[in-house]
Structure formats: structure tokens, C-alpha cells
Amino acid sequence: MDHHPSSMYSTAVIVIASTVVLAGSPVSAQETQPVGKSRADQERNADLLKGYDYSKYPSGITGYTGQDRQQIVFERRERAIRVRVGPRGNYKAGLAELPDGKLVLAACRNNNDPDPTKKRFLIHVYQSADQGLTWQEINKTPLFGKEPSLTALPNGMLVMSAQKGYFGPGSKYKESINMARSTDGGRTWELYDLPGADYPRNMIVEKDGSLLFIRAVKSDWSDSGDGSPNLQLCRSKDGKTWQFSEGAVDWSYAAFGEVAAIRLKDGRLLAALRRQIPKTKGEGFEDTVITESSDDGEHWSKPRVMVNTAEVHVYLTQLEDGRILATYSNYHLPWGAYAIVSNDGGETWDRDHPIRLTASADLYVGWPVTLQLKDRSLITASALTAYLRQPPETTATEVVLWRLP
């Protein structure tokens, strides 16, 4: 939940009822797009999905928004190890592996100050020396931030980005993002601001040890008409000074952001963009599209849909065997962190066989990050609502250690 920064604590956007056209005949519904593979499925779903007053739900997230309910699910269970990181109240996190194999996790936590002018997210840093089985807090940074990303360079330096952690009067979260560097494994941090409101899901470590992250030039979540359809490429050799260039995307749409990107083994760049579905409002009507570049980010292909409606926070991981893993959040039922696989370089995704990594009791969930460790096992960090009726500390940060069949 990024472009609606207060949505964790208040009910906001409303999706306006509309008329959906199904195979030539209008059907009255709250949904703005046909849902289902056939006309019969679409008509049944329209009936099941109608009647919602979206003003009653945070960010228009009903739990059923945009979902094809003409399905059942066959589950298969696999062994995994799940570990809580830090106390109740920890939320979204960044995760990185240092060159010596230690893991560092940076989780944001709301200070729950009753004064709205003082309500902030503070980032706490944890370390694991046993591949995620146990965690110790090594510091809390002076960084007020939300939606952090964490990256380890080959020389051991950690670089963190985060959305501004204060959204009240005088906030500058629409002008810049928080950045920080650490040369001692995350114990102390050097802080600075980077101009531009959009923040990345991750950073790419290039072969020469430099950093690249990709974000929206200017996202138009408000639909005001002043956004950009293009991507900004941000490059740095030291994690502090940055050079910027712009890549043209083959579309005219600007309501997107929160970009996850990887460089494939063949040199292409692949980027997943969180998008407000055209002609909709509210995070319940967002999805994720994917685009690629074969000229180092100067030009990008026409974005194509890679997940279902209300599936966001995509994080891309290229696996040693060549497959690409997309870890993401369900903003529909069942809430939690999920993963899907592509066997063809991101062209297609196995959406019919999602892997459920966490289950959440509410929609405040996600920002999953998955790393592949040296033994080819996987570790995913994510947030969830674990204490639904026990406020104020209802959320938690967990990691799950698992393997992909």
C-alpha cells in the first residue's frame, strides 16, 4: 500500500458502480471488467460480485474484488520452516544476503503515536547467521520509512531505499524517497534523500558491482494527467551518487509504480509494474504488468498482464536453473504472500498453480521478498496480519524457508 499511504489506518477510496458489457449484452455490476473465461462464467461472477459498497472497505479491497469464483483449488502441502522476525508490530521488510552468508532484514514498524502529526514508521534491522532460523535485532535505524528494499553489494555494503515514513502535514513523501548506506552489516547507517516519489521493489547488482534500480519517472496514481508513461533508470557505483536516464515504454499509461526488475542471463531487463487498472479506483482494482528491454533500458515492450486483479507487490527472482519466480501479495481472499513461476523468461506465468507461502487474517499483508541461497533453497520475507482482533500491534514479519519442486 504505497500510493495511498494512510490506507493502513483509514478507509478511503470508492470504486464507482458501472456497467460491464459481456458479449454484447450489458450486465449491471460493481466490477468494471468482465471476470471469467466464458460468458456464462462472467455472468455468474457478475451476480456474485455485485452489491458491494466499496466505501465500506479499506482501499476498496473487499476480498473478492476481480476474482473468478467459478473455480475450486486443489492444494498440495510441502514441508517448510517458518520463523517470526522481531516482535508484534513489525510490518513490511527488505531482505539481503551479505557476501559472508549472513542475512540482514529491515522491517518497518508503526510507532502508534495517537497524535497524527507524529505517527511514523521506523525501520528496525535484524541479522541471521544461520540462514534465517534465528534472528537478532542489531539496530533500529534513524530512518523513518515504509516499503523498504535492501541490497548487498559485493564489497559488503548495504543500500536501503524506502518510502517516507510520515504522511501528515508537511510531509515530503511526494518529492523524494529515503536512502541509506551501511558499511558495517546494518548496525549504523548514513542517510540521504533521493529526489522522486516512486521507490523500487529491489535493486539490481550489475556484474561490475554497480547498482541499478528502475522506477516510474512520475506515477499518476491520482489520475491527474501529469504523470509519465516511461521508466527511470537510476545507476550508482557507490550507493550514494546516482545517474539517471529515461526509458520509453510502449504505452501511454501513467498510473503505475513500485517496480521490480531483474537482469536476465541473456542481458535483457525484465520489469514488473504495479498498475491501477484503467477506469478504476482503489487498490482492490490493481494488478501487475510486465515489460522487457533488450537495449539496456532505453526502450521497453508493451506491458502485458502477468497476474490476476488485486495481486500486487511482485518481486522477481531469477533462479539458478533458469526459471523466474514472482513472489507477490494477494489483496483478495485468501490474503497472504504467493508465488508463481515462469519457465520461458517471463513470457508466460503459471497462474493456475500459485504457491501459498503465508496466510494472513486480513488485507494488511505482503511486500514479499524471495532470495535463493547458496544451497538453492529459498527464503521469503513478508508481512501479515497475525492478530486480527488484538490491536494495536496486529501485524508481524515472518520468513519462510522452502524449496521449489
C-alpha positions in Angstrom: 0.0 0.0 0.0 2.1 2.8 -1.3 0.2 5.4 -3.3 -2.5 5.5 -0.6 0.0 5.9 2.4 -2.7 6.2 5.1 -4.7 3.2 3.9 -3.3 1.1 6.7 -5.3 3.1 9.2 -8.3 4.5 7.4 -11.0 3.7 4.8 -10.6 5.8 1.7 -11.3 5.1 -1.9 -14.6 4.2 -3.5 -15.0 2.2 -6.7 -17.9 3.6 -8.7 -20.5 1.1 -9.9 -20.5 0.6 -13.6 -22.0 -1.4 -16.4 -20.0 -4.4 -17.7 -20.6 -5.5 -21.3 -20.5 -9.2 -21.7 -20.5 -10.5 -25.2 -22.8 -7.7 -26.4 -25.3 -7.6 -23.6 -25.0 -5.2 -20.7 -24.9 -6.6 -17.1 -25.2 -4.4 -14.1 -22.3 -4.9 -11.8 -19.9 -3.2 -9.4 -17.0 -4.7 -11.3 -15.6 -2.7 -14.1 -14.1 -5.6 -16.2 -15.6 -9.0 -17.2 -14.4 -11.7 -14.8 -14.3 -15.3 -16.0 -13.2 -17.3 -19.0 -16.6 -17.7 -20.6 -19.7 -15.6 -21.0 -21.5 -18.0 -18.6 -18.7 -17.6 -16.0 -18.7 -13.9 -16.4 -22.5 -13.7 -15.8 -22.3 -15.9 -12.7 -19.4 -13.8 -11.4 -21.1 -10.6 -12.1 -24.0 -11.8 -9.9 -21.7 -12.9 -7.1 -19.6 -9.8 -7.2 -22.4 -7.2 -7.3 -23.8 -5.2 -4.4 -20.6 -4.2 -2.7 -20.4 -0.7 -1.2 -16.7 -0.1 -1.7 -16.7 2.8 0.7 -17.0 0.2 3.5 -13.7 -1.4 2.7 -10.2 -0.1 3.1 -9.0 1.0 -0.4 -11.9 -0.8 -2.0 -10.5 -4.2 -1.0 -13.5 -6.5 -0.5 -11.6 -9.7 -0.6 -13.5 -10.8 -3.7 -12.6 -7.9 -6.0 -12.0 -9.0 -9.5 -11.9 -12.7 -8.8 -13.2 -15.6 -10.9 -15.2 -17.5 -8.4 -16.1 -20.3 -10.8 -13.1 -22.3 -9.6 -12.0 -24.6 -6.9 -8.5 -25.2 -5.7 -6.6 -28.5 -5.2 -3.8 -28.0 -2.6 -0.6 -29.9 -2.1 1.4 -29.4 1.0 5.2 -29.3 1.2 7.5 -29.1 4.2 8.8 -25.6 5.1 10.2 -23.7 8.1 8.5 -20.5 9.3 10.1 -18.1 11.7 8.9 -14.8 13.3 11.3 -11.9 13.0 11.2 -9.4 15.9 8.1 -8.5 17.9 4.5 -8.0 17.0 4.0 -4.8 15.1 6.8 -5.4 12.6 5.5 -5.0 9.1 6.9 -4.9 5.5 10.6 -5.8 5.2 13.6 -5.8 2.9 15.9 -8.7 2.8 19.5 -9.2 1.6 22.3 -11.7 1.9 25.8 -10.4 2.7 28.9 -11.9 1.0 29.7 -13.9 4.1 26.3 -15.6 4.0 24.7 -13.7 6.8 21.2 -12.4 6.2 20.0 -8.9 7.0 16.3 -7.9 7.3 15.0 -4.4 7.6 11.4 -4.2 8.8 9.2 -1.1 9.3 7.2 -0.6 12.4 4.5 2.0 13.2 5.1 3.9 16.4 1.3 4.1 17.1 1.5 7.6 18.3 -2.0 8.9 18.9 -1.0 12.3 17.5 -1.4 12.0 13.7 1.3 14.6 13.2 3.8 12.3 15.0 2.6 8.9 13.5 5.6 7.4 11.7 7.2 4.2 10.6 10.6 3.4 11.9 12.9 0.8 10.3 14.4 -1.9 12.6 17.3 -4.1 11.4 17.8 -7.8 12.2 20.6 -10.3 11.3 20.7 -14.1 11.0 23.8 -16.1 10.9 22.1 -19.5 10.4 20.2 -18.9 7.1 17.1 -17.4 8.7 16.5 -19.9 11.5 17.1 -17.3 14.2 17.2 -13.5 14.2 18.7 -10.9 16.4 18.0 -7.2 16.3 21.2 -5.3 15.7 19.9 -1.8 15.5 17.0 0.4 14.7 17.9 3.0 12.1 17.3 6.7 12.4 15.3 6.2 9.2 11.6 6.8 9.2 10.4 4.8 6.2 7.9 2.3 4.8 8.2 -0.3 2.0 12.0 -0.8 2.3 14.2 -2.5 -0.2 17.6 -3.8 0.9 20.6 -4.7 -1.3 24.0 -6.1 -0.5 26.9 -5.2 -2.8 29.9 -7.5 -3.4 32.1 -5.4 -1.1 29.6 -5.9 1.8 27.9 -2.5 1.7 24.2 -2.5 2.3 22.0 0.0 0.4 18.4 0.7 1.5 15.6 2.6 -0.1 12.2 3.3 1.5 9.1 5.4 1.1 9.0 8.3 3.5 7.6 7.1 6.8 5.5 10.2 7.7 2.4 11.2 5.7 1.0 14.0 7.8 1.2 17.8 7.4 4.5 18.9 5.9 5.4 15.5 4.6 7.6 15.4 1.5 6.8 11.8 0.6 5.7 13.0 -2.9 9.0 14.8 -3.5 11.7 12.3 -2.5 12.4 8.8 -1.1 14.7 7.8 1.8 18.0 6.2 1.1 20.7 4.8 3.4 24.0 3.1 3.3 25.7 0.8 5.8 29.3 -0.5 5.8 29.1 -2.5 9.0 26.4 -5.0 8.2 23.4 -2.8 9.1 24.5 -1.6 12.5 25.0 2.1 11.5 23.6 4.0 8.6 24.4 7.1 6.5 21.1 8.7 5.4 20.2 10.9 2.5 17.2 11.8 0.3 16.8 10.9 -3.4 14.5 13.2 -5.5 11.5 11.4 -7.0 8.4 10.0 -5.3 8.5 6.4 -6.7 10.6 3.8 -4.9 11.8 0.4 -6.1 10.9 -3.1 -5.0 14.6 -4.0 -5.4 18.0 -3.0 -6.9 20.0 -4.9 -9.4 23.7 -5.6 -8.7 25.4 -5.5 -12.1 28.5 -7.6 -13.0 30.8 -4.7 -12.3 29.4 -4.3 -8.8 27.4 -1.2 -9.6 23.7 -0.7 -8.7 20.7 -0.2 -11.0 17.2 0.3 -9.9 14.1 1.1 -12.1 11.1 3.2 -11.2 8.3 5.3 -12.6 9.5 8.7 -13.9 6.4 10.2 -12.3 3.5 8.0 -11.3 0.0 9.3 -11.8 -2.0 7.3 -9.2 -4.3 10.3 -8.7 -5.3 10.3 -12.4 -4.5 14.0 -12.6 -2.9 13.7 -16.1 0.6 14.9 -15.1 2.3 11.5 -14.9 4.8 9.9 -17.3 4.4 6.5 -19.1 8.1 6.0 -19.0 10.6 4.3 -16.7 13.6 6.0 -15.0 16.8 4.1 -14.7 18.9 5.0 -11.6 22.6 3.9 -11.6 25.2 4.2 -8.9 28.7 2.9 -8.2 28.8 3.8 -4.5 25.2 3.6 -3.4 25.0 7.4 -2.8 25.6 9.3 -6.0 23.2 8.5 -8.8 22.9 9.0 -12.5 19.5 9.0 -14.2 18.2 8.1 -17.7 14.8 7.6 -19.1 13.5 4.6 -21.0 10.5 4.8 -23.3 7.7 2.3 -22.6 5.4 1.2 -25.4 2.2 2.6 -23.8 0.6 5.9 -22.8 -0.5 4.9 -19.3 1.0 6.6 -16.2 -0.9 5.1 -13.2 1.8 2.6 -12.2 4.8 2.3 -9.9 6.6 0.1 -7.4 8.8 -1.5 -10.0 10.6 -4.9 -9.5 13.3 -5.6 -12.0 15.9 -8.2 -12.8 18.6 -8.6 -15.5 18.2 -11.9 -17.2 21.2 -14.1 -18.0 20.9 -13.1 -21.7 21.3 -9.5 -20.8 17.7 -8.4 -21.1 16.0 -6.4 -18.4 12.6 -7.5 -17.1 10.4 -5.2 -15.0 7.1 -5.8 -13.2 5.0 -2.7 -12.7 2.1 -2.4 -10.2 -0.8 -0.8 -12.1 -4.1 0.8 -11.4 -6.4 -1.0 -13.9 -7.7 1.7 -16.3 -11.0 3.3 -15.5 -10.9 2.0 -11.8 -10.1 3.4 -8.4 -8.7 1.7 -5.3 -6.1 -0.8 -4.6 -8.6 -3.6 -4.9 -8.6 -2.9 -8.6 -4.9 -3.0 -9.2 -2.8 -5.7 -10.9 0.8 -6.2 -12.1 2.0 -5.9 -15.7 5.4 -6.9 -17.1 7.7 -5.4 -19.7 11.1 -6.1 -21.0 14.1 -4.3 -22.7 16.8 -5.6 -24.9 18.7 -2.4 -25.2 19.7 -1.8 -21.6 16.5 0.0 -20.7 16.4 2.6 -23.5 13.2 1.1 -24.9 10.6 -1.2 -23.2 8.0 -3.5 -24.8 4.2 -3.0 -24.4 3.4 -4.1 -20.8 1.3 -7.3 -20.6 -0.7 -8.6 -17.6 1.1 -11.2 -15.6 -1.2 -11.8 -12.5 -4.8 -11.5 -11.6 -6.7 -8.5 -10.3 -5.7 -7.5 -6.7 -2.3 -9.2 -6.9 0.5 -6.7 -6.3 3.9 -6.3 -4.6 5.6 -8.5 -7.2 9.2 -9.4 -6.5 11.2 -11.1 -9.3 13.9 -13.7 -8.5 15.9 -15.4 -11.3 16.7 -19.0 -10.1 19.9 -20.9 -10.8 18.0 -23.4 -13.0 16.8 -20.5 -15.3 13.2 -20.3 -14.1 11.9 -17.0 -12.8 10.0 -16.8 -9.6 7.5 -14.0 -9.0 6.5 -13.6 -5.3 3.5 -11.3 -4.7 0.7 -10.3 -2.3 -2.9 -11.3 -2.6 -5.2 -8.3 -2.0 -8.1 -10.7 -2.3 -9.0 -13.8 -0.4 -7.2 -15.8 0.7 -4.9 -13.0 1.9 -1.2 -13.7 2.0 2.0 -14.0 0.1 2.1 -16.2 -3.0 4.5 -17.2 -5.8 4.2 -18.3 -9.4 6.8 -19.5 -11.9 7.8 -18.7 -15.4 9.7 -21.3 -17.5 10.2 -19.1 -20.6 11.9 -15.9 -19.4 8.8 -14.1 -18.2 6.7 -14.6 -21.3 4.1 -16.7 -19.6 3.3 -17.4 -15.9 1.7 -20.5 -14.3 -1.2 -18.6 -12.7 -3.2 -21.8 -12.3 -0.7 -23.2 -9.8 0.1 -20.5 -7.3 2.2 -21.4 -4.3 0.8 -20.0 -1.0 3.7 -19.0 1.2 1.9 -17.2 4.0 -1.7 -16.8 5.2 -2.9 -13.6 6.7 -6.1 -12.8 8.7 -6.6 -9.5 7.0 -5.6 -7.5 3.9 -2.7 -5.8 5.7 -0.2 -8.2 4.2 2.7 -8.5 1.8 5.7 -6.9 0.4 7.3 -10.3 0.0 11.0 -10.7 -0.9 12.5 -14.0 -2.0 16.2 -14.8 -2.2 17.8 -18.0 -3.4 20.5 -19.1 -1.1 23.8 -20.9 -2.0 22.2 -24.4 -1.4 19.4 -23.4 -3.9 16.9 -23.2 -1.1 14.6 -20.2 -1.0 13.8 -17.7 1.8 10.8 -15.4 1.6 10.2 -12.5 4.0 6.8 -10.9 4.2 4.3 -9.2 6.4 0.9 -10.5 7.6 -1.9 -9.7 10.0 -1.5 -12.3 12.7 -3.6 -10.7 15.5 -6.8 -9.6 13.9 -8.8 -8.7 17.0 -5.8 -7.7 19.2 -4.8 -4.2 18.4 -2.8 -2.1 18.2 0.0 -4.5 17.2 -1.8 -6.7 14.7 0.9 -7.3 12.2 4.1 -9.4 12.1 7.1 -10.0 9.9 7.9 -13.6 9.1 10.3 -15.6 7.0 9.6 -18.9 5.4 12.4 -21.3 4.3 11.3 -23.5 1.4 12.2 -25.3 -1.8 10.6 -25.2 -5.2 9.8 -28.6 -6.7 
